[in-house]
Amino acid sequence: ASREAGRSNPIGAILGTFMRRGHTKNISLPVSIDNAMLAGVLDGWQRSIGDGLVDGSLIFKGTEVIEVTPKSGTSIVRPEADDAMREAIINGDTRLVRLPVGETEPVINEAATRRAARKARALLASPVTLTIRDSTLKLDPSSVASALTVRPSGRELQLVVDPQALRTSIAQSLVPLETPPKEATFAVEGSKVKVIPSATGTVVDLVPAAKAMSGGSHNVDAPVGEVAPAHDTAWAEGLHINGLVSTYTTNHPCCMARVTNIHTGAAALNGAIVEPGATFSLNNHLGQRTLDKGYVVAPAIAADLSYEDAVGGGVSQLSTTLFNAVFFGGYQDVTHTVHSLYLSRYPLGREATLNYPSIDNRFKNDTKNGVLIITSFSSTSITVSLYGDNEGRTVRAEGPNIIETIPVVVEYTEDPTLPIGTEKELFAGHTGYVVENFRIIKYADGTEKRQRFRERYQMGKQKVARNLDPAATTTTAPLVPLL
């Protein structure tokens, strides 16, 4: 144990660094030792390497103060260890310092424990009067006790009222005495955007009161200070979110379970801000789609291209709508993934599925101005609009150009429960495609950038159950694929 204490000696490490800096002459330097710091270091070592050594302490159960009885044990022997350290420091000795180890008394003895217990019981014997401007709160002993702890200070136990724990304990009483700050926000009026100014709030500073209570005072004051909003008016105005950049709408049938998920995701997305140079992740913003967030079970495309129920099924339509707003806003696409199967409600090759956390839709705001995302929806549509200033970019689209068509293949399964000679379609199937789209961005200086988006949709087999007539000599003709 003493060997480890010597290795972790911060005083020796500092002296060693100083004395190895190229000095070739022996120079006598005056040495002064901070006695409190040295005692604190040795107290810490004594506690950390002690065997059976227990310092006195206090435990609080409600307003009851329980004394922890100190116990002697084996550890660094004082004051011999103090003398050894002083000698090493004065002599500039950075070698291993061997400290004596033996039967040792605890740093916090029984008398110190009792003194601290008396102070704690006195503090908890009656309410504390907390004055905040013209208001007075009576803090019952249980509220004070919930924030009360002790910590060693030299060879004594010091009472400590934690201001944050005290705030938690009396939070409801502080509500009418504080004003939360108001963040700057944006109001959309047609194609224009207006900044709604921020406002400074007020907060009760409990640090001075907690310190006074730690000293045993039953009459304490708490000043009221100002607290600034995290996003003030200057921040909002500096984003230069001036007007509508792009908007896109997709449609869907009314009243299906997936529509609930589209609306839930859209409400969470509404009002999102993407600062200049930042990358926006739809998955990170929405988080995992769960029932407690308001999402419901709805169909989604599974890995085997079949449909399965999943919480949040349908949010890919929100993702697709956002992707197209970004596409026509001229912002940088970072990553997106089309659905495994082509779905006719989306533009061919210009859509984005979503799955948490594996498949994301991310874009970068590659302008010097902010982007405000606003969503709106009805029972049959979802709209995503981007507001900001895209620095004069205009966008046009070309495509889709179908490079390859992959016809549907029919997959039969035998089903003896069907009438002989009949068939039943289980899955209509999807034609596969290889498709390309182009985005042409024209910048304010007249230059253009042509971007190619090449996507591949898998072919989904048409699945048919049948029960062949054993007497038949020919097989049933394949069904015409349903596109």
Helices and strands as residue ranges (DSSP letters): H 2-7, H 10-19, H 35-49, E 57-61, E 64-68, E 73-76, H 80-91, E 101-104, H 110-123, E 128-132, E 135-139, H 141-145, E 148-153, E 156-161, H 163-169, H 171-174, G 175-177, E 185-189, E 192-196, E 201-204, H 207-214, E 219-221, E 224-227, H 233-238, E 243-251, H 257-269, E 272-274, E 279-281, H 282-286, G 291-293, E 297-301, E 307-311, H 315-329, E 332-335, E 362-364, E 371-377, E 381-388, E 394-406, E 410-414, E 422-427, E 432-442, E 448-457, E 462-467
